[in-house]
Amino acid sequence: MKNRENVRVYGDLESETFLAPKGSTLPTTLTDPITPFESLGWLSEDGIDFEVTTDSAKFKGWQGGATLRVKVTSTEKTIKFQCLEETPGVTELYFDHGAPVVTGSGATAVAKVDLPEGIGTVERSAVFKFVDGDVVKFLCCELIQITERGTISHKNDDMTVYEFTAEIVGEAYILTNAPAYTEDA
């Protein structure tokens, strides 16, 4: 039966993305993750795209070339997000740099960020928090690996955006308080 209460429009003000070093303990409740997880701050209005793709092989019989079986041969789970805040946590994902080195103090403080010649595999544990009114959903990922990065624009008529595509590797699960899941369980 159709139920409008199950239609979701995520992106309320409390929606957020949290990252932590690879191997960090993921939440088991809908309480915001604590240290070592850190928020990435504001995300673009495009939201977060989560995609599952599969490849499959079709096995056919000789008689008429009828398909007898279909087997999924690979699965990929990717997530895309665009960060609006330029912080060490965000630029570290993009450039794979180390910690900034600060010289001076107060008004004369300057941070230097050394950009590596080659970017390695950037890995994190992740929690993506989706909020729609009273409904909260966490996508908890044991490991994400940044695979693609968008172009960074520096224009006076556009926001600077750090765009990422990440592959979800290993264990991932969803936590939710949505009544469609909690009341029918």
ROSE-4610 file (N, C-alpha, C; in Angstrom, 1 decimal, always signed):
// ROSE-4610
residu = [M/M/M/K/K/K/N/N/N/R/R/R/E/E/E/N/N/N/V/V/V/R/R/R/V/V/V/Y/Y/Y/G/G/G/D/D/D/L/L/L/E/E/E/S/S/S/E/E/E/T/T/T/F/F/F/L/L/L/A/A/A/P/P/P/K/K/K/G/G/G/S/S/S/T/T/T/L/L/L/P/P/P/T/T/T/T/T/T/L/L/L/T/T/T/D/D/D/P/P/P/I/I/I/T/T/T/P/P/P/F/F/F/E/E/E/S/S/S/L/L/L/G/G/G/W/W/W/L/L/L/S/S/S/E/E/E/D/D/D/G/G/G/I/I/I/D/D/D/F/F/F/E/E/E/V/V/V/T/T/T/T/T/T/D/D/D/S/S/S/A/A/A/K/K/K/F/F/F/K/K/K/G/G/G/W/W/W/Q/Q/Q/G/G/G/G/G/G/A/A/A/T/T/T/L/L/L/R/R/R/V/V/V/K/K/K/V/V/V/T/T/T/S/S/S/T/T/T/E/E/E/K/K/K/T/T/T/I/I/I/K/K/K/F/F/F/Q/Q/Q/C/C/C/L/L/L/E/E/E/E/E/E/T/T/T/P/P/P/G/G/G/V/V/V/T/T/T/E/E/E/L/L/L/Y/Y/Y/F/F/F/D/D/D/H/H/H/G/G/G/A/A/A/P/P/P/V/V/V/V/V/V/T/T/T/G/G/G/S/S/S/G/G/G/A/A/A/T/T/T/A/A/A/V/V/V/A/A/A/K/K/K/V/V/V/D/D/D/L/L/L/P/P/P/E/E/E/G/G/G/I/I/I/G/G/G/T/T/T/V/V/V/E/E/E/R/R/R/S/S/S/A/A/A/V/V/V/F/F/F/K/K/K/F/F/F/V/V/V/D/D/D/G/G/G/D/D/D/V/V/V/V/V/V/K/K/K/F/F/F/L/L/L/C/C/C/C/C/C/E/E/E/L/L/L/I/I/I/Q/Q/Q/I/I/I/T/T/T/E/E/E/R/R/R/G/G/G/T/T/T/I/I/I/S/S/S/H/H/H/K/K/K/N/N/N/D/D/D/D/D/D/M/M/M/T/T/T/V/V/V/Y/Y/Y/E/E/E/F/F/F/T/T/T/A/A/A/E/E/E/I/I/I/V/V/V/G/G/G/E/E/E/A/A/A/Y/Y/Y/I/I/I/L/L/L/T/T/T/N/N/N/A/A/A/P/P/P/A/A/A/Y/Y/Y/T/T/T/E/E/E/D/D/D/A/A/A]
num = [1/1/1/2/2/2/3/3/3/4/4/4/5/5/5/6/6/6/7/7/7/8/8/8/9/9/9/10/10/10/11/11/11/12/12/12/13/13/13/14/14/14/15/15/15/16/16/16/17/17/17/18/18/18/19/19/19/20/20/20/21/21/21/22/22/22/23/23/23/24/24/24/25/25/25/26/26/26/27/27/27/28/28/28/29/29/29/30/30/30/31/31/31/32/32/32/33/33/33/34/34/34/35/35/35/36/36/36/37/37/37/38/38/38/39/39/39/40/40/40/41/41/41/42/42/42/43/43/43/44/44/44/45/45/45/46/46/46/47/47/47/48/48/48/49/49/49/50/50/50/51/51/51/52/52/52/53/53/53/54/54/54/55/55/55/56/56/56/57/57/57/58/58/58/59/59/59/60/60/60/61/61/61/62/62/62/63/63/63/64/64/64/65/65/65/66/66/66/67/67/67/68/68/68/69/69/69/70/70/70/71/71/71/72/72/72/73/73/73/74/74/74/75/75/75/76/76/76/77/77/77/78/78/78/79/79/79/80/80/80/81/81/81/82/82/82/83/83/83/84/84/84/85/85/85/86/86/86/87/87/87/88/88/88/89/89/89/90/90/90/91/91/91/92/92/92/93/93/93/94/94/94/95/95/95/96/96/96/97/97/97/98/98/98/99/99/99/100/100/100/101/101/101/102/102/102/103/103/103/104/104/104/105/105/105/106/106/106/107/107/107/108/108/108/109/109/109/110/110/110/111/111/111/112/112/112/113/113/113/114/114/114/115/115/115/116/116/116/117/117/117/118/118/118/119/119/119/120/120/120/121/121/121/122/122/122/123/123/123/124/124/124/125/125/125/126/126/126/127/127/127/128/128/128/129/129/129/130/130/130/131/131/131/132/132/132/133/133/133/134/134/134/135/135/135/136/136/136/137/137/137/138/138/138/139/139/139/140/140/140/141/141/141/142/142/142/143/143/143/144/144/144/145/145/145/146/146/146/147/147/147/148/148/148/149/149/149/150/150/150/151/151/151/152/152/152/153/153/153/154/154/154/155/155/155/156/156/156/157/157/157/158/158/158/159/159/159/160/160/160/161/161/161/162/162/162/163/163/163/164/164/164/165/165/165/166/166/166/167/167/167/168/168/168/169/169/169/170/170/170/171/171/171/172/172/172/173/173/173/174/174/174/175/175/175/176/176/176/177/177/177/178/178/178/179/179/179/180/180/180/181/181/181/182/182/182/183/183/183/184/184/184/185/185/185]
x = [+0.8/+0.0/+0.9/+0.5/+1.2/+1.1/+2.2/+2.3/+3.2/+2.6/+3.3/+4.3/+4.1/+5.0/+6.4/+6.4/+7.7/+8.5/+8.0/+8.7/+9.6/+10.9/+12.0/+12.5/+12.8/+13.5/+14.6/+15.7/+16.8/+17.5/+18.2/+19.0/+18.7/+18.0/+17.7/+19.0/+18.9/+20.1/+21.0/+20.5/+21.3/+22.0/+21.8/+22.5/+23.9/+24.8/+26.2/+27.0/+28.3/+29.2/+30.4/+30.7/+31.7/+32.8/+34.1/+35.1/+36.1/+36.8/+37.7/+38.8/+40.0/+41.0/+40.5/+41.0/+40.7/+40.8/+39.8/+39.7/+39.0/+38.5/+37.8/+36.5/+36.0/+34.8/+33.6/+32.7/+31.5/+30.4/+29.5/+28.4/+27.4/+26.7/+25.7/+24.3/+24.3/+23.1/+23.1/+22.0/+21.8/+22.3/+23.4/+24.0/+25.2/+25.3/+26.4/+27.8/+28.6/+29.9/+30.7/+31.6/+32.5/+33.9/+34.8/+36.3/+36.6/+37.3/+38.1/+37.3/+36.0/+35.2/+35.1/+35.3/+35.2/+34.2/+33.4/+32.5/+33.3/+32.8/+33.3/+32.7/+31.7/+31.1/+30.0/+29.8/+28.8/+29.1/+28.0/+28.1/+27.3/+27.5/+26.8/+25.3/+24.5/+23.1/+22.8/+23.8/+23.6/+23.5/+23.8/+23.6/+24.6/+24.2/+25.1/+24.5/+25.2/+24.7/+25.4/+24.5/+24.9/+24.5/+25.5/+25.2/+25.7/+24.9/+25.3/+25.2/+26.3/+26.3/+26.8/+26.3/+26.7/+27.0/+27.9/+28.1/+27.5/+27.0/+26.5/+26.8/+26.8/+27.0/+25.7/+25.4/+24.2/+24.6/+24.0/+24.3/+23.1/+23.4/+22.3/+22.4/+21.3/+21.2/+21.3/+21.7/+21.8/+20.5/+19.5/+18.1/+17.5/+17.6/+17.0/+17.7/+18.9/+19.7/+19.0/+18.1/+17.3/+18.3/+18.0/+18.8/+18.3/+19.3/+19.0/+19.3/+20.3/+20.7/+21.4/+21.3/+22.1/+22.9/+24.2/+25.0/+25.7/+25.5/+26.2/+27.7/+28.5/+30.0/+30.8/+30.3/+30.9/+29.9/+30.3/+29.4/+30.3/+29.9/+30.6/+29.6/+30.0/+29.2/+30.0/+29.5/+30.2/+29.3/+30.0/+29.3/+30.0/+29.2/+29.7/+29.2/+30.1/+29.8/+30.7/+30.2/+30.9/+31.0/+32.2/+32.5/+32.6/+32.0/+32.1/+33.1/+33.5/+34.4/+35.8/+36.7/+38.1/+38.8/+39.0/+39.6/+40.7/+41.6/+42.6/+42.0/+40.9/+40.3/+39.8/+39.3/+38.8/+39.9/+40.9/+42.0/+42.9/+43.0/+43.7/+43.1/+41.8/+41.1/+41.5/+41.5/+41.8/+43.2/+44.1/+45.5/+46.4/+45.9/+46.6/+47.8/+47.7/+48.8/+48.8/+49.9/+50.1/+49.5/+49.8/+49.3/+49.9/+49.2/+49.8/+50.8/+51.8/+52.8/+52.6/+52.4/+52.0/+53.3/+53.6/+54.6/+54.0/+54.6/+54.0/+52.8/+52.2/+51.0/+50.1/+48.9/+47.9/+47.8/+47.8/+47.6/+48.7/+49.8/+51.0/+51.1/+50.2/+50.2/+50.0/+50.9/+50.8/+50.9/+50.0/+50.0/+50.6/+51.5/+52.1/+51.6/+51.0/+50.6/+51.4/+52.2/+53.1/+52.2/+52.2/+51.4/+52.3/+51.9/+52.8/+52.9/+54.0/+54.2/+53.2/+52.9/+52.0/+51.0/+49.7/+48.6/+48.5/+48.5/+48.3/+46.8/+46.5/+45.2/+44.7/+43.7/+43.2/+42.1/+42.2/+41.3/+40.7/+39.5/+38.8/+37.7/+37.3/+36.0/+35.1/+33.8/+32.8/+31.5/+30.8/+29.4/+28.7/+27.7/+26.9/+25.6/+25.2/+24.0/+23.0/+21.9/+20.8/+19.6/+19.0/+17.9/+16.8/+15.6/+14.3/+13.3/+13.2/+12.3/+12.8/+11.9/+12.2/+13.0/+13.0/+13.7/+15.2/+16.0/+17.5/+18.0/+18.9/+19.5/+21.0/+21.7/+23.2/+23.6/+24.5/+25.2/+26.6/+26.9/+28.2/+29.1/+30.3/+31.2/+32.5/+32.9/+34.1/+35.3/+35.2/+36.3/+35.8/+36.2/+36.0/+37.3/+37.5/+38.7/+38.3/+39.0/+38.7/+39.3/+38.4/+38.9/+38.9/+38.0/+38.0/+37.8/+38.3/+38.2/+37.8/+36.9/+36.5/+37.5/+37.3/+38.1/+37.7/+38.7/+38.5/+38.4/+37.3/+37.1/+37.4/+38.2/+38.5/+38.0/+36.7/+36.1/+35.4/+35.2/+34.4/+32.9/+32.5/+31.0/+30.6/+31.4/+31.1/+31.8/+31.1/+31.8/+32.9/+33.9/+34.9/+34.4/+34.4/+33.8/+34.9/+35.0/+35.8/+34.9/+35.0/+34.1/+34.9/+34.2/+34.8/+33.9/+34.5/+33.8/+34.6/+33.9/+34.6/+34.0/+34.9/+34.5/+34.3/+33.1/+32.9/+33.5/+34.4/+35.1/+34.8/+34.6/+34.4/+33.0/+32.9/+31.6/+30.9/+29.6/+28.8/+27.4/+26.8/+25.4/+24.7/+23.4/+22.5/+21.8/+21.8/+21.0/+19.9/+18.7/+17.6/+16.6/+15.8/+14.7/+13.4/+13.5/+12.3/+11.2/+10.0/+8.9/+8.7/+9.0/+8.8/+9.7/+10.8/+11.8/+11.5/+11.3/+11.2/+9.9/+8.8/+7.5/+7.2/+7.8/+7.5/+8.5/+9.5/+10.6/+10.1]
y = [-1.2/+0.0/+1.3/+2.2/+3.5/+4.2/+4.9/+5.7/+6.9/+8.1/+9.3/+9.5/+8.9/+9.1/+8.4/+7.6/+6.9/+7.6/+8.7/+9.5/+10.4/+10.3/+11.1/+12.2/+13.3/+14.5/+14.8/+14.3/+14.5/+15.8/+16.3/+17.5/+18.6/+18.2/+19.1/+19.7/+20.8/+21.5/+20.5/+19.5/+18.6/+17.6/+17.5/+16.5/+16.8/+15.8/+16.0/+14.8/+15.1/+14.0/+14.1/+12.9/+12.7/+11.8/+12.1/+11.2/+11.0/+9.9/+9.6/+8.7/+8.6/+7.7/+6.3/+5.7/+4.3/+3.4/+2.6/+1.6/+2.2/+3.4/+3.9/+3.2/+3.1/+2.4/+3.2/+2.5/+3.1/+3.1/+4.0/+4.0/+2.9/+2.6/+1.5/+2.1/+3.4/+4.2/+5.4/+6.2/+7.4/+8.6/+8.5/+9.6/+10.0/+11.3/+11.8/+11.2/+10.8/+10.3/+11.3/+10.8/+11.6/+11.4/+12.1/+12.0/+10.5/+10.1/+10.9/+11.3/+11.1/+11.6/+13.1/+13.7/+15.2/+15.5/+16.5/+16.9/+17.6/+17.4/+18.1/+19.5/+19.8/+21.2/+21.2/+22.4/+22.6/+21.8/+21.2/+20.5/+21.3/+21.1/+21.9/+21.5/+22.3/+22.0/+20.8/+20.3/+19.1/+17.8/+17.9/+16.8/+15.8/+14.5/+13.4/+12.4/+11.9/+10.9/+9.5/+8.5/+7.2/+6.3/+5.5/+4.7/+3.3/+2.3/+0.9/+0.5/+0.0/-0.6/-2.0/-2.8/-4.2/-4.5/-5.5/-6.1/-7.5/-8.0/-9.4/-10.2/-11.5/-12.4/-13.1/-13.3/-14.0/-15.4/-16.4/-17.8/-18.3/-18.7/-19.0/-20.5/-21.0/-22.4/-22.4/-23.5/-23.7/-23.6/-24.1/-24.1/-22.7/-22.1/-20.8/-19.6/-19.9/-18.9/-18.3/-19.1/-18.6/-18.4/-17.3/-17.0/-17.9/-18.7/-19.6/-19.1/-18.3/-17.7/-16.4/-15.6/-14.3/-14.3/-14.0/-14.0/-12.6/-12.0/-10.7/-11.1/-10.4/-10.7/-9.7/-8.5/-7.5/-6.4/-5.8/-4.8/-3.6/-2.4/-1.2/-0.3/+0.3/+1.2/+2.5/+3.6/+4.9/+5.9/+6.9/+8.1/+9.3/+10.3/+11.6/+12.7/+13.6/+14.8/+16.0/+17.2/+18.4/+19.2/+19.5/+20.2/+21.7/+22.6/+24.0/+24.7/+24.0/+24.7/+24.3/+25.3/+25.0/+24.9/+23.6/+23.3/+22.3/+22.1/+21.1/+19.7/+19.4/+18.1/+17.9/+18.9/+18.8/+18.8/+19.7/+19.8/+18.5/+17.9/+16.7/+15.6/+15.5/+14.5/+14.8/+16.1/+16.4/+16.2/+16.8/+16.8/+15.7/+15.0/+14.0/+14.6/+15.8/+16.5/+16.1/+16.4/+16.2/+17.4/+17.5/+18.5/+19.9/+21.0/+22.3/+22.6/+23.4/+23.9/+25.3/+25.8/+27.2/+27.9/+29.0/+29.9/+31.2/+31.8/+33.1/+32.8/+33.9/+33.7/+34.9/+34.7/+35.8/+36.3/+37.6/+38.2/+37.9/+37.5/+37.2/+35.7/+34.9/+33.4/+33.1/+32.2/+31.7/+30.2/+29.5/+28.1/+27.7/+26.7/+26.2/+24.8/+24.5/+23.1/+22.6/+21.6/+21.0/+20.0/+20.3/+19.4/+18.3/+17.0/+16.0/+15.9/+15.4/+15.3/+14.3/+13.3/+12.3/+12.0/+11.9/+11.6/+10.1/+9.7/+8.3/+8.0/+6.8/+6.4/+7.0/+7.9/+8.6/+7.7/+7.2/+6.3/+6.9/+6.7/+7.1/+6.2/+6.2/+5.6/+6.8/+6.5/+7.5/+7.3/+8.3/+8.3/+9.4/+9.1/+10.1/+10.2/+11.3/+11.5/+12.3/+11.6/+12.2/+12.4/+13.6/+14.0/+14.5/+14.0/+14.5/+14.6/+15.8/+16.0/+15.1/+14.2/+13.4/+12.1/+11.9/+10.6/+10.9/+10.0/+10.1/+8.8/+8.9/+7.8/+8.0/+7.0/+7.0/+6.0/+6.3/+5.4/+5.3/+4.1/+3.9/+3.1/+3.6/+2.9/+2.6/+1.4/+1.0/+1.6/+1.7/+2.3/+2.9/+4.2/+4.8/+5.2/+5.1/+5.5/+6.6/+7.7/+8.8/+8.4/+8.3/+7.8/+8.9/+9.9/+11.0/+12.3/+13.4/+14.7/+15.7/+16.6/+17.6/+18.7/+19.5/+20.7/+21.8/+22.4/+23.5/+24.8/+25.5/+26.8/+27.9/+28.9/+30.1/+31.3/+31.6/+32.6/+33.6/+34.8/+35.8/+35.7/+34.8/+34.6/+33.2/+32.4/+31.0/+30.6/+29.7/+29.2/+28.2/+28.2/+27.2/+25.9/+24.8/+23.6/+22.5/+21.6/+20.4/+19.2/+18.7/+17.6/+16.3/+15.3/+14.0/+12.8/+11.8/+10.5/+9.5/+8.7/+7.7/+6.4/+5.4/+4.0/+3.5/+2.8/+2.2/+0.8/+0.5/-0.8/-1.4/-2.7/-3.4/-3.2/-3.4/-3.3/-2.0/-1.9/-0.7/-1.1/-0.2/-0.5/+0.8/+0.7/+1.8/+1.7/+2.7/+2.8/+3.8/+3.6/+4.5/+4.3/+5.4/+5.4/+5.5/+5.3/+5.5/+4.4/+4.9/+4.0/+2.8/+3.0/+1.9/+0.7/+1.0/-0.1/-0.5/+0.5/+0.1/-0.5/-0.1/-0.6/-1.9/-2.2/-3.4/-4.5/-4.2/-5.2/-6.4]
z = [+0.0/+0.0/+0.0/-0.8/-0.8/+0.5/+0.9/+2.1/+2.0/+1.9/+1.8/+2.9/+4.0/+5.2/+4.9/+3.9/+3.6/+2.5/+2.0/+1.0/+1.7/+1.3/+2.0/+1.1/+1.8/+1.2/+2.2/+2.0/+2.9/+2.7/+3.7/+3.5/+4.6/+5.6/+6.7/+7.3/+8.0/+8.5/+9.3/+10.0/+10.8/+10.0/+8.6/+7.8/+7.8/+7.7/+7.9/+7.4/+7.1/+6.8/+7.8/+8.3/+9.3/+8.8/+8.9/+8.5/+9.7/+9.7/+10.7/+10.1/+10.8/+10.3/+10.0/+9.0/+8.6/+9.9/+10.1/+11.2/+12.4/+12.4/+13.5/+13.7/+15.0/+15.3/+14.8/+14.1/+13.6/+14.6/+14.5/+15.5/+15.3/+16.4/+16.4/+16.8/+17.1/+17.4/+16.5/+16.6/+15.8/+16.6/+17.3/+18.0/+17.1/+16.9/+16.1/+16.6/+15.6/+16.0/+16.7/+17.6/+18.4/+17.9/+18.5/+18.2/+18.1/+17.0/+16.1/+14.9/+14.8/+13.6/+13.7/+12.5/+12.3/+11.2/+11.3/+10.3/+9.2/+8.0/+6.8/+6.6/+7.4/+7.4/+6.3/+5.7/+4.7/+3.5/+2.9/+1.6/+0.6/-0.7/-1.7/-1.7/-2.3/-2.5/-3.3/-4.0/-4.8/-3.9/-2.6/-1.7/-1.9/-1.5/-1.5/-2.4/-3.4/-4.3/-3.9/-3.8/-3.4/-4.6/-5.1/-6.3/-6.1/-6.5/-6.5/-7.9/-8.5/-9.8/-9.8/-10.7/-10.8/-12.3/-12.4/-13.7/-13.6/-14.7/-14.6/-15.9/-15.8/-16.9/-17.1/-18.4/-18.8/-19.3/-18.8/-19.2/-20.0/-21.3/-22.2/-22.6/-22.9/-23.4/-24.9/-25.4/-26.8/-27.5/-26.9/-27.5/-27.5/-28.7/-28.8/-28.2/-27.6/-27.0/-25.8/-25.2/-24.0/-22.8/-22.1/-20.9/-19.8/-19.2/-18.2/-16.8/-16.7/-15.4/-15.7/-14.7/-14.7/-13.3/-13.4/-12.2/-12.1/-11.0/-10.7/-10.5/-11.3/-11.3/-10.6/-10.4/-9.6/-9.1/-7.9/-7.3/-6.9/-7.2/-6.8/-6.1/-5.0/-4.3/-4.2/-4.7/-4.7/-4.1/-3.6/-3.0/-3.5/-3.8/-4.3/-3.4/-3.1/-2.3/-2.6/-2.4/-2.7/-1.4/-0.9/+0.3/-0.1/+0.7/+0.5/+1.4/+2.5/+3.4/+3.1/+3.0/+2.7/+4.1/+4.6/+5.8/+5.6/+6.6/+6.5/+6.2/+6.9/+6.7/+5.2/+4.6/+3.2/+2.3/+2.4/+1.4/+1.5/+2.7/+2.9/+2.0/+2.0/+1.1/-0.4/-0.7/-2.1/-2.5/-1.7/-2.1/-1.5/-0.5/+0.3/+0.9/+1.5/+2.2/+3.7/+4.3/+5.7/+6.5/+7.8/+8.6/+8.2/+8.3/+8.0/+9.1/+8.6/+9.6/+9.7/+11.0/+11.3/+11.8/+11.2/+11.8/+12.2/+13.2/+13.7/+14.6/+15.1/+15.9/+15.7/+16.2/+16.1/+14.6/+14.5/+13.1/+12.1/+12.6/+11.7/+11.4/+11.9/+11.7/+10.2/+9.7/+8.4/+8.4/+7.7/+7.6/+6.2/+6.2/+5.0/+4.9/+3.7/+3.4/+2.2/+2.4/+1.3/+0.5/-0.8/-1.7/-2.2/-2.0/-2.4/-4.0/-4.5/-5.9/-6.5/-5.8/-6.3/-5.2/-5.5/-4.6/-4.4/-3.1/-2.8/-2.7/-2.1/-1.9/-0.5/-0.6/+0.6/+1.1/+2.4/+3.0/+4.3/+4.5/+5.8/+6.1/+7.4/+7.8/+7.7/+7.4/+7.1/+7.7/+8.1/+8.5/+7.8/+6.9/+6.2/+6.9/+7.4/+8.2/+7.3/+7.1/+6.3/+7.2/+7.2/+8.1/+7.3/+7.6/+7.0/+8.1/+8.7/+9.8/+11.0/+11.5/+12.6/+12.2/+10.9/+10.4/+10.2/+10.8/+10.6/+10.0/+9.1/+8.5/+8.5/+9.0/+8.9/+7.9/+7.0/+6.1/+6.7/+7.3/+8.0/+7.2/+6.9/+6.0/+6.7/+6.8/+7.4/+6.7/+5.4/+4.6/+3.3/+3.1/+1.8/+1.2/-0.1/-0.7/-1.8/-1.7/-2.7/-4.0/-5.0/-6.3/-7.4/-7.3/-8.2/-7.5/-8.1/-7.6/-8.7/-8.4/-9.4/-9.5/-10.5/-10.7/-9.6/-9.1/-8.1/-8.8/-8.7/-9.3/-8.3/-8.8/-8.0/-8.8/-8.7/-9.5/-8.6/-9.0/-8.2/-8.3/-9.2/-9.3/-9.0/-8.3/-8.0/-6.7/-6.0/-4.8/-5.1/-4.3/-4.4/-3.8/-4.6/-4.3/-4.4/-3.4/-3.4/-3.7/-4.9/-5.3/-5.2/-4.6/-4.3/-4.8/-5.3/-5.5/-4.7/-3.9/-3.1/-3.3/-3.3/-3.4/-2.0/-1.7/-0.4/-0.5/+0.4/+0.4/+1.7/+1.7/+3.0/+3.5/+4.8/+5.5/+5.4/+5.2/+5.2/+5.6/+6.4/+6.8/+7.0/+7.1/+7.3/+8.7/+9.5/+10.7/+10.4/+10.8/+10.6/+11.7/+12.0/+12.9/+12.1/+10.7/+9.9/+10.3/+10.5/+11.0/+10.0/+8.7/+7.8/+8.1/+8.8/+9.2/+10.6/+11.5/+13.0/+13.4/+12.7/+13.1/+12.4/+11.3/+10.5/+10.8/+11.6/+11.9/+12.8]
